Amino acid sequence: MTNTFSNILKNNTFFYSLLGAFALWHLWSLNYSPLPWFDETFYVSITRALLSGKGFMLEVCPIQTGGKEVLTYGPIYFLLTGLSFLLFGTGIFQFRIVALLFAALSLFVFNRIASQLSMSKTIRRVLLLLLIVDVITVQNSHSGRMDMVALFFGLLAWWAYLQPGKHRKHILIMAIAGVAAVLTTPRIVVVVFPLFIYALYQFIRSKKMLHAGLITLLPALVYFIWIVVAFGSITGFIEHFTGPAMEDSDAANSIFNYMGGNLYIPFYQWPVILTAFLSAGLIAAKRHKLSILFLFVLPILSFYIVVADTGAYSALIMPFWYMIIGLGLTLISQRKITQVSRIGVYGMVLIIALCNTGIFTLKAATIIGSQAIRDPQPLQEWVNTHIPQNSKIVGDDRFYYACIKNQCTYQYIDRVKDPATRARFHLNHFQPDYLFISGQTTQAVIDAYKQEFTFLESVSYVPTEESSFITTLIKRLPIPIQSSYEGTLIRVKPKK
């Protein structure tokens, strides 16, 4: 049975056809899943401000930053998304394609690392397929977040360090990739910092002082240039990251909002983690590649100690969990292992496959079944008809793209601070022409805006839902489908 499965995976036509099918699926569904949401529209707003020469301003929510630039993340992601907008125009696909592309590049580098560690073609392909349908990997490849870009640079630094001989060009790649990762998001430090500390110790120990200098001085110099350009000085940099947070933990600047391990592990990650633990136990028992195992454990430990995870951030360490599993599978294929251990690891890998593919398939069916109400094009046409260009709008995230593509100015209705404070801020500083609310807009928010604005006529957008077998089937499943562009546009005028 194992040999049959191995032969199937070794068939290049089958494997690359499968990869092609996944690629086509992601490209097709990129517009439909997810609906525009907070993090995505946050980053789109910064990208548009950068393109218009305003720096890293958060125009969609100036109340959150007090009119200051959002410099927390670094410039690389916004330069990439800005380039995409310049080349292809503003839109959901154009923004999300950056994360999707770098997710694919991350898988490519992951495969090169696995190959460098002498994992067989079959094992590498098993790991790749598991990662391709991994819940958190799929989510981050579509989310419009920057994690997959940072992960690519982080994995590239790992690949460079693991090269045999560690020639100067590899150390140079490691240094540049490491600092590029941190200039994409500082959260990736949990992946690159342990590697650089370990490498620095090894280089000093082996008296490779040039290598040690390259991985410390070059990243430090590049990041120092960013500090001077963005913050003006080291003092400004420190104040930006350690300054007092706004009320309700809404500050975009305070690094402490994102720190403090909470050991949050989504249920669908437990099969992966348990399999990795079992693999690590076998590796330790057989004393097989202990130094590599130790190296892969470092970013995982760093992540759970340092990062306050919400579920999305763990995409940064999933490759390392799977790499440990790959080491375990390699051990089983190369050495005599008890039948119980062999069955245990293979059984857990099968559970991972069933869990990942099951959730992926269910999600895919949900997207197909609700495609009509997720389609942004009918909403765009409706907005172009009902909202004059250059209008000012306060509303839900999901309507953001449609309104800015109609040359409108858009700000959040549901963040930050309390509803009354936001309503007064928009009254005094923005004076919107319309509110664009969804079913998720709370009554408290609506009431707060009624205190400051007179509600005039309103009109609702209700997407046309197509009837199909999949749609009917999905509706019968106990899955709440809230992904719809349905909303109400309200013309308003200030009471004062």
Backbone torsions as a table, in degrees:
resi	resn	phi	psi	omega
1	MET	NA	-45.7	179.6
2	THR	-63.7	-41.4	179.4
3	ASN	-64.6	-38.5	178.8
4	THR	-63.4	-45.3	179.5
5	PHE	-63.4	-41.3	179.3
6	SER	-62.5	-41.8	-179.9
7	ASN	-65.2	-36.6	177.9
8	ILE	-63.4	-45.7	-178.6
9	LEU	-68.0	-29.6	179.8
10	LYS	-73.6	-15.8	179.5
11	ASN	-72.2	110.0	-175.5
12	ASN	-61.6	-38.7	-179.6
13	THR	-61.1	-46.3	179.1
14	PHE	-63.8	-48.7	-173.7
15	PHE	-64.9	-47.8	-177.4
16	TYR	-72.8	-26.2	172.7
17	SER	-66.3	-39.1	178.0
18	LEU	-65.2	-44.1	176.6
19	LEU	-61.4	-40.3	178.5
20	GLY	-63.2	-38.7	178.7
21	ALA	-64.7	-42.4	177.4
22	PHE	-63.3	-41.7	180.0
23	ALA	-61.7	-45.1	179.0
24	LEU	-63.0	-39.1	178.6
25	TRP	-61.4	-47.2	-178.1
26	HIS	-64.7	-41.4	179.1
27	LEU	-64.3	-40.1	-179.9
28	TRP	-68.9	-42.4	-172.5
29	SER	-86.7	-3.7	-175.6
30	LEU	-60.0	-34.6	179.3
31	ASN	-74.0	-22.4	-169.9
32	TYR	-101.2	-24.2	-174.9
33	SER	-140.1	127.0	-4.5
34	PRO	-84.9	177.1	167.7
35	LEU	-67.0	153.5	177.6
36	PRO	-50.2	134.1	-174.2
37	TRP	-137.7	-178.8	-168.6
38	PHE	-55.5	-61.1	-175.0
39	ASP	-57.2	-42.0	-177.5
40	GLU	-63.4	-51.8	-178.5
41	THR	-66.3	-30.8	174.0
42	PHE	-56.9	-50.4	-177.8
43	TYR	-72.6	-34.3	176.5
44	VAL	-62.4	-41.3	-179.4
45	SER	-61.0	-43.1	178.7
46	ILE	-65.5	-41.4	179.1
47	THR	-59.7	-45.5	-178.4
48	ARG	-66.6	-37.3	177.7
49	ALA	-65.6	-40.2	178.9
50	LEU	-63.1	-42.7	179.9
51	LEU	-65.6	-29.7	-178.9
52	SER	-88.8	6.3	176.0
53	GLY	83.5	15.9	-178.4
54	LYS	-99.3	5.5	-178.8
55	GLY	81.0	-157.1	-175.7
56	PHE	-92.5	52.2	-177.9
57	MET	-82.8	147.7	177.2
58	LEU	-101.1	80.8	-174.3
59	GLU	-69.6	-23.5	-179.1
60	VAL	-75.6	-14.8	-178.9
61	CYS	-154.2	65.3	-178.5
62	PRO	-63.8	-23.2	177.9
63	ILE	-64.1	-24.3	-178.0
64	GLN	-76.1	-33.2	-173.3
65	THR	-110.0	-3.9	-179.4
66	GLY	63.7	29.2	178.4
67	GLY	80.9	8.4	179.2
68	LYS	-96.6	157.6	178.1
69	GLU	-71.1	149.7	174.5
70	VAL	-92.6	100.4	-175.7
71	LEU	-109.2	6.8	-174.6
72	THR	-60.5	-38.2	-167.6
73	TYR	-88.1	-27.6	-171.1
74	GLY	98.7	171.2	-169.0
75	PRO	-92.4	-17.7	-164.6
76	ILE	-63.0	-47.0	-177.6
77	TYR	-61.3	-41.3	-177.2
78	PHE	-72.1	-29.0	173.8
79	LEU	-68.0	-38.3	179.2
80	LEU	-69.4	-46.2	179.5
81	THR	-68.9	-33.9	176.1
82	GLY	-64.4	-40.3	177.3
83	LEU	-62.4	-41.1	178.2
84	SER	-61.7	-43.4	178.2
85	PHE	-64.3	-40.2	179.8
86	LEU	-64.0	-39.9	-176.1
87	LEU	-78.6	-39.1	-168.9
88	PHE	-121.8	-1.5	-179.1
89	GLY	90.5	170.2	-179.1
90	THR	-82.6	136.6	177.8
91	GLY	171.8	169.1	-178.9
92	ILE	-62.8	-51.3	-177.6
93	PHE	-60.9	-44.4	-176.5
94	GLN	-62.9	-33.1	179.9
95	PHE	-79.8	-45.4	-174.7
96	ARG	-73.8	-21.1	-176.9
97	ILE	-62.2	-26.0	179.3
98	VAL	-64.4	-50.1	179.3
99	ALA	-63.9	-39.8	-179.8
100	LEU	-64.9	-43.4	179.4
101	LEU	-61.6	-44.3	-178.3
102	PHE	-74.9	-23.5	171.1
103	ALA	-64.0	-43.4	177.5
104	ALA	-63.9	-41.6	178.3
105	LEU	-65.3	-35.8	177.1
106	SER	-63.1	-40.5	177.4
107	LEU	-65.0	-37.1	178.6
108	PHE	-63.2	-45.8	179.6
109	VAL	-67.5	-38.7	176.0
110	PHE	-55.6	-44.2	179.9
111	ASN	-64.5	-38.0	178.7
112	ARG	-67.1	-37.5	177.1
113	ILE	-65.4	-45.7	179.1
114	ALA	-60.5	-38.8	177.4
115	SER	-65.2	-40.3	178.4
116	GLN	-62.1	-28.0	-180.0
117	LEU	-90.4	14.8	174.6
118	SER	66.3	28.4	172.8
119	MET	-77.1	139.8	-177.1
120	SER	-67.2	162.9	178.5
121	LYS	-58.4	-40.8	-179.0
122	THR	-62.7	-46.5	-179.1
123	ILE	-64.2	-43.1	179.6
124	ARG	-61.3	-41.2	-178.6
125	ARG	-71.3	-34.3	174.2
126	VAL	-61.0	-47.9	-179.4
127	LEU	-62.6	-42.3	179.3
128	LEU	-61.4	-44.8	-179.3
129	LEU	-65.8	-37.7	177.4
130	LEU	-65.4	-40.4	178.9
131	LEU	-69.3	-35.5	-178.6
132	ILE	-62.2	-34.6	179.8
133	VAL	-104.6	9.1	176.1
134	ASP	-62.9	133.6	-171.9
135	VAL	-57.1	-49.8	-174.2
136	ILE	-72.7	-30.3	176.6
137	THR	-68.2	-45.2	177.4
138	VAL	-61.1	-44.6	-178.2
139	GLN	-60.3	-45.4	-177.3
140	ASN	-74.3	-24.5	178.0
141	SER	-73.0	-16.5	179.8
142	HIS	-110.8	-9.9	-164.0
143	SER	-77.2	-16.6	-173.6
144	GLY	81.2	6.1	176.0
145	ARG	-85.7	171.0	-174.4
146	MET	-97.0	-0.8	-171.8
147	ASP	-59.6	-39.7	-176.9
148	MET	-71.1	-28.8	174.6
149	VAL	-66.8	-47.6	178.6
150	ALA	-63.3	-38.7	-179.9
151	LEU	-63.2	-39.7	177.8
152	PHE	-57.7	-49.9	-179.3
153	PHE	-65.0	-38.2	178.3
154	GLY	-62.5	-46.3	179.2
155	LEU	-66.6	-33.1	177.2
156	LEU	-63.5	-38.7	176.0
157	ALA	-63.8	-40.5	177.2
158	TRP	-63.8	-44.6	179.5
159	TRP	-58.7	-44.1	-178.2
160	ALA	-63.5	-41.5	-179.0
161	TYR	-67.3	-34.7	-175.9
162	LEU	-80.8	0.0	178.5
163	GLN	-67.3	138.0	179.0
164	PRO	-65.5	140.5	179.4
165	GLY	85.1	-27.9	179.3
166	LYS	46.3	61.3	178.9
167	HIS	-66.4	163.4	-174.7
168	ARG	-58.0	-38.0	-179.0
169	LYS	-63.5	-34.5	178.3
170	HIS	-69.9	-38.5	178.5
171	ILE	-68.1	-34.7	176.5
172	LEU	-65.4	-43.7	176.2
173	ILE	-61.2	-42.4	179.0
174	MET	-59.2	-45.9	-178.2
175	ALA	-64.2	-46.0	-177.9
176	ILE	-68.2	-43.7	179.7
177	ALA	-63.9	-39.1	-179.7
178	GLY	-62.9	-46.1	-179.3
179	VAL	-72.4	-32.1	176.0
180	ALA	-63.7	-37.6	177.8
181	ALA	-61.4	-46.6	-178.5
182	VAL	-68.5	-30.6	176.9
183	LEU	-78.9	0.1	172.3
184	THR	-96.0	-43.9	170.8
185	THR	-162.2	133.6	-179.5
186	PRO	-65.3	-15.7	-179.1
187	ARG	-64.1	-26.0	-179.0
188	ILE	-69.4	-6.7	178.7
189	VAL	-57.9	-26.3	179.5
190	VAL	-67.8	-19.7	178.4
191	VAL	-93.5	-42.3	-173.5
192	VAL	-89.5	-33.7	-176.1
193	PHE	-63.0	-47.4	177.6
194	PRO	-59.0	-38.9	178.6
195	LEU	-63.1	-45.0	-176.9
196	PHE	-68.6	-37.2	177.4
197	ILE	-65.8	-43.9	178.5
198	TYR	-62.4	-45.7	-179.2
199	ALA	-64.4	-41.8	179.6
200	LEU	-60.2	-43.4	177.8
201	TYR	-61.3	-44.3	-178.8
202	GLN	-67.0	-39.6	-179.3
203	PHE	-67.9	-43.2	178.6
204	ILE	-65.1	-40.9	179.4
205	ARG	-61.8	-37.4	-179.9
206	SER	-93.8	9.4	176.7
207	LYS	61.5	33.9	173.6
208	LYS	-96.2	74.4	-171.4
209	MET	-69.4	-30.6	177.1
210	LEU	-64.5	-44.7	177.2
211	HIS	-60.2	-44.8	-179.6
212	ALA	-61.3	-40.3	179.1
213	GLY	-67.5	-39.6	-179.2
214	LEU	-62.2	-43.3	-175.0
215	ILE	-81.3	-5.3	176.7
216	THR	-110.4	-52.0	-173.5
217	LEU	-73.2	-40.5	-178.2
218	LEU	-65.0	-51.4	176.4
219	PRO	-60.0	-38.7	179.8
220	ALA	-62.9	-41.1	179.7
221	LEU	-65.2	-46.8	-179.2
222	VAL	-62.2	-44.9	-178.1
223	TYR	-69.7	-32.7	176.8
224	PHE	-63.7	-39.1	176.4
225	ILE	-60.1	-43.3	176.6
226	TRP	-61.0	-41.9	180.0
227	ILE	-60.4	-46.5	-178.6
228	VAL	-65.1	-44.2	-178.4
229	VAL	-67.3	-44.2	-173.3
230	ALA	-85.8	-42.0	-170.9
231	PHE	-109.1	-13.4	178.9
232	GLY	89.4	-33.7	-177.7
233	SER	-166.5	168.9	175.2
234	ILE	-61.2	-39.0	179.9
235	THR	-61.8	-43.5	178.0
236	GLY	-63.6	-37.4	177.9
237	PHE	-62.8	-46.7	-178.8
238	ILE	-65.2	-42.4	179.7
239	GLU	-63.8	-35.8	-179.7
240	HIS	-62.8	-42.3	-174.8
241	PHE	-87.9	-18.3	-176.6
242	THR	-118.8	7.3	-179.4
243	GLY	-66.4	164.7	-177.9
244	PRO	-63.5	136.2	179.3
245	ALA	-76.4	151.2	174.8
246	MET	-72.2	171.0	179.4
247	GLU	-60.7	150.7	176.4
248	ASP	62.8	25.9	177.6
249	SER	55.0	38.8	-177.0
250	ASP	-98.3	1.9	-177.4
251	ALA	-66.8	137.4	176.1
252	ALA	-83.3	-12.2	-170.2
253	ASN	-97.5	-34.1	-170.9
254	SER	-72.1	118.8	-178.7
255	ILE	-67.5	-23.0	-176.9
256	PHE	-69.6	-16.0	175.9
257	ASN	-67.1	-19.4	-174.0
258	TYR	-112.6	3.5	-174.7
259	MET	-110.0	157.8	177.8
260	GLY	108.3	98.6	-177.2
261	GLY	-57.1	134.1	179.5
262	ASN	-118.5	3.3	177.7
263	LEU	52.5	36.1	177.9
264	TYR	-77.6	120.4	179.6
265	ILE	-129.1	110.4	177.9
266	PRO	-60.7	151.1	-174.1
267	PHE	-58.6	-33.7	-175.3
268	TYR	-75.0	-7.9	177.3
269	GLN	-92.9	-11.8	-176.9
270	TRP	-61.3	-41.9	177.1
271	PRO	-58.7	-40.3	178.6
272	VAL	-64.1	-47.2	-176.3
273	ILE	-66.2	-42.9	179.6
274	LEU	-65.0	-38.9	177.6
275	THR	-65.6	-39.3	177.7
276	ALA	-65.1	-39.7	176.9
277	PHE	-62.8	-43.4	178.5
278	LEU	-63.4	-43.0	178.0
279	SER	-62.6	-43.5	179.7
280	ALA	-62.9	-37.7	177.6
281	GLY	-62.7	-42.8	177.9
282	LEU	-65.2	-40.8	180.0
283	ILE	-63.7	-43.7	179.4
284	ALA	-65.2	-40.0	-179.2
285	ALA	-65.3	-37.7	-179.2
286	LYS	-92.3	-2.3	-179.9
287	ARG	52.3	50.9	-175.1
288	HIS	-111.5	115.3	178.2
289	LYS	52.9	49.1	-178.1
290	LEU	-65.2	-35.8	-179.0
291	SER	-65.6	-39.1	177.9
292	ILE	-67.8	-42.3	176.8
293	LEU	-59.1	-45.8	179.0
294	PHE	-58.4	-42.3	-178.7
295	LEU	-63.9	-39.7	-179.7
296	PHE	-73.4	-26.8	179.5
297	VAL	-73.2	-29.3	-175.9
298	LEU	-56.1	-50.9	-180.0
299	PRO	-66.1	-31.0	178.3
300	ILE	-65.8	-46.3	177.4
301	LEU	-62.6	-44.4	179.6
302	SER	-58.4	-42.4	-178.4
303	PHE	-61.1	-51.0	-174.9
304	TYR	-72.5	-18.1	176.3
305	ILE	-85.9	-38.1	-169.1
306	VAL	-97.3	-40.7	-167.4
307	VAL	-92.8	130.5	170.8
308	ALA	-85.3	94.6	-170.8
309	ASP	-80.3	143.7	173.2
310	THR	-108.6	-2.3	-176.8
311	GLY	118.1	-37.6	-176.8
312	ALA	-78.2	-34.3	-172.2
313	TYR	-67.6	-24.9	-175.4
314	SER	-66.7	-7.1	172.6
315	ALA	-57.7	-26.0	-178.4
316	LEU	-67.4	-24.8	-176.5
317	ILE	-113.9	-3.9	-179.4
318	MET	-58.8	-38.9	178.0
319	PRO	-58.2	-31.5	-177.9
320	PHE	-75.3	-35.6	172.8
321	TRP	-60.7	-46.9	-178.9
322	TYR	-68.0	-32.0	178.1
323	MET	-65.8	-38.2	176.8
324	ILE	-64.5	-40.1	175.9
325	ILE	-61.8	-41.1	177.9
326	GLY	-61.2	-39.1	176.0
327	LEU	-63.0	-39.2	177.6
328	GLY	-65.1	-43.4	178.6
329	LEU	-64.7	-37.6	177.3
330	THR	-64.2	-41.8	177.6
331	LEU	-59.8	-44.2	-179.4
332	ILE	-62.9	-38.1	-177.2
333	SER	-76.2	-19.8	-174.2
334	GLN	-105.4	-19.6	-174.7
335	ARG	-130.7	167.0	177.5
336	LYS	-78.4	115.3	179.7
337	ILE	-122.1	146.6	179.9
338	THR	-59.0	149.1	-178.8
339	GLN	-59.8	-35.6	179.8
340	VAL	-63.4	-45.3	179.7
341	SER	-64.7	-42.0	-180.0
342	ARG	-61.1	-48.9	179.9
343	ILE	-63.2	-37.8	-179.6
344	GLY	-61.6	-47.1	-179.1
345	VAL	-68.1	-47.2	179.6
346	TYR	-61.0	-39.4	179.6
347	GLY	-64.7	-41.1	179.5
348	MET	-68.3	-37.3	176.0
349	VAL	-62.8	-39.2	176.8
350	LEU	-63.3	-39.1	177.8
351	ILE	-64.0	-41.5	176.3
352	ILE	-58.7	-46.4	-179.1
353	ALA	-60.6	-44.0	-179.9
354	LEU	-66.0	-41.9	179.9
355	CYS	-65.0	-50.5	-177.1
356	ASN	-64.8	-47.8	-178.6
357	THR	-70.0	-33.3	178.6
358	GLY	-63.1	-47.9	179.7
359	ILE	-67.4	-40.6	178.5
360	PHE	-60.7	-45.3	-178.6
361	THR	-65.2	-42.5	179.4
362	LEU	-64.0	-41.9	178.4
363	LYS	-65.1	-42.2	179.5
364	ALA	-62.1	-42.5	178.8
365	ALA	-63.6	-37.9	178.9
366	THR	-64.8	-41.2	179.1
367	ILE	-64.2	-45.7	179.1
368	ILE	-63.1	-43.3	-177.9
369	GLY	-67.7	-24.2	-178.8
370	SER	-115.9	21.9	-175.9
371	GLN	-56.9	-42.7	-175.5
372	ALA	-61.6	-40.4	-178.2
373	ILE	-84.2	-7.6	175.0
374	ARG	-96.9	-11.6	-174.1
375	ASP	-67.7	120.4	-177.9
376	PRO	-77.9	-15.8	-174.5
377	GLN	-67.8	-47.2	177.2
378	PRO	-60.0	-36.9	176.4
379	LEU	-62.5	-42.2	-179.7
380	GLN	-60.5	-43.6	179.4
381	GLU	-64.6	-38.9	179.4
382	TRP	-65.6	-44.6	179.5
383	VAL	-62.8	-43.9	179.7
384	ASN	-60.6	-29.4	-179.2
385	THR	-82.0	-38.1	-169.5
386	HIS	-100.8	-13.7	-177.3
387	ILE	-122.1	121.8	177.1
388	PRO	-64.2	146.0	176.0
389	GLN	-60.8	151.9	179.2
390	ASN	69.8	15.4	174.6
391	SER	-73.5	158.2	174.6
392	LYS	-104.4	128.7	-173.0
393	ILE	-132.0	138.4	170.4
394	VAL	-115.5	124.9	-175.2
395	GLY	-166.8	-170.0	-178.8
396	ASP	-75.9	152.3	-178.8
397	ASP	-52.9	-39.5	-169.7
398	ARG	-64.3	-19.6	-179.1
399	PHE	-97.1	3.1	-172.3
400	TYR	-61.1	-54.0	-176.8
401	TYR	-58.7	-46.5	-176.3
402	ALA	-59.7	-37.0	-177.0
403	CYS	-77.8	-41.9	-179.7
404	ILE	-70.1	-28.8	176.7
405	LYS	-72.2	-15.7	174.3
406	ASN	-95.5	18.8	177.0
407	GLN	65.1	28.7	178.0
408	CYS	-97.9	159.0	173.9
409	THR	-97.7	134.1	-169.5
410	TYR	-132.0	137.6	173.8
411	GLN	-136.0	156.4	-177.9
412	TYR	-68.3	143.3	175.2
413	ILE	-96.6	-18.2	-170.3
414	ASP	-119.9	16.2	174.4
415	ARG	-160.8	146.3	4.1
416	VAL	-111.7	-169.3	-178.9
417	LYS	62.4	-163.2	-176.8
418	ASP	-90.2	159.0	-176.3
419	PRO	-56.2	-39.2	-178.8
420	ALA	-64.6	-41.2	179.1
421	THR	-65.3	-42.1	178.8
422	ARG	-63.6	-44.5	-178.4
423	ALA	-61.4	-41.9	178.5
424	ARG	-67.2	-38.3	177.4
425	PHE	-60.7	-45.9	-179.5
426	HIS	-68.7	-31.7	176.1
427	LEU	-64.2	-45.2	-172.6
428	ASN	-85.4	-28.3	-170.3
429	HIS	-119.3	-13.6	-174.5
430	PHE	-126.1	-42.9	-179.4
431	GLN	51.6	69.9	-177.3
432	PRO	-67.2	154.8	173.4
433	ASP	-89.5	-27.8	-175.7
434	TYR	-141.9	152.1	162.6
435	LEU	-108.6	140.0	179.4
436	PHE	-125.9	98.0	-172.2
437	ILE	-106.4	157.8	177.9
438	SER	-121.1	-177.4	177.9
439	GLY	-66.5	-15.5	178.7
440	GLN	-91.8	-4.2	175.3
441	THR	-74.7	120.9	-173.7
442	THR	-75.3	158.8	178.0
443	GLN	-64.5	-31.8	178.6
444	ALA	-62.5	-38.5	177.6
445	VAL	-66.8	-46.8	-179.9
446	ILE	-60.4	-44.2	-179.9
447	ASP	-63.3	-37.6	179.6
448	ALA	-63.3	-40.2	179.4
449	TYR	-73.8	-27.2	175.9
450	LYS	-67.4	-25.6	178.3
451	GLN	-70.8	-28.2	-174.5
452	GLU	-107.3	-20.1	-175.1
453	PHE	-129.8	150.0	171.3
454	THR	-90.4	124.8	178.8
455	PHE	-83.6	124.5	179.7
456	LEU	-100.9	-139.3	-177.8
457	GLU	-71.2	156.1	178.9
458	SER	-134.9	156.0	177.3
459	VAL	-145.5	142.3	-175.2
460	SER	-108.5	144.7	172.6
461	TYR	-105.3	120.8	177.8
462	VAL	-124.1	108.6	-178.4
463	PRO	-63.6	143.6	178.3
464	THR	-75.4	122.9	-177.7
465	GLU	-96.8	123.4	179.0
466	GLU	-81.1	146.7	178.5
467	SER	-99.3	127.7	178.4
468	SER	-150.0	170.7	179.6
469	PHE	-61.5	-43.9	-178.8
470	ILE	-66.3	-40.5	178.1
471	THR	-59.4	-46.3	179.4
472	THR	-63.2	-42.0	-179.3
473	LEU	-64.8	-45.2	-179.1
474	ILE	-61.6	-39.3	-179.5
475	LYS	-63.8	-27.0	-179.2
476	ARG	-82.9	-12.9	177.7
477	LEU	-83.3	151.7	-179.8
478	PRO	-76.8	56.7	-178.5
479	ILE	-123.5	116.3	177.7
480	PRO	-72.6	122.5	177.7
481	ILE	-103.4	101.0	-179.4
482	GLN	-106.9	4.2	-175.8
483	SER	-83.6	83.9	-179.9
484	SER	-140.8	149.1	177.3
485	TYR	-86.2	9.0	-179.3
486	GLU	-57.5	132.9	-179.4
487	GLY	-166.2	173.7	-178.7
488	THR	-125.9	128.8	178.2
489	LEU	-99.4	126.0	-176.6
490	ILE	-121.7	122.1	174.3
491	ARG	-79.8	135.0	-176.2
492	VAL	-132.7	161.2	171.1
493	LYS	-142.9	147.8	-178.3
494	PRO	-62.0	143.4	176.5
495	LYS	-76.1	-27.7	-179.2
496	LYS	-97.1	NA	NA
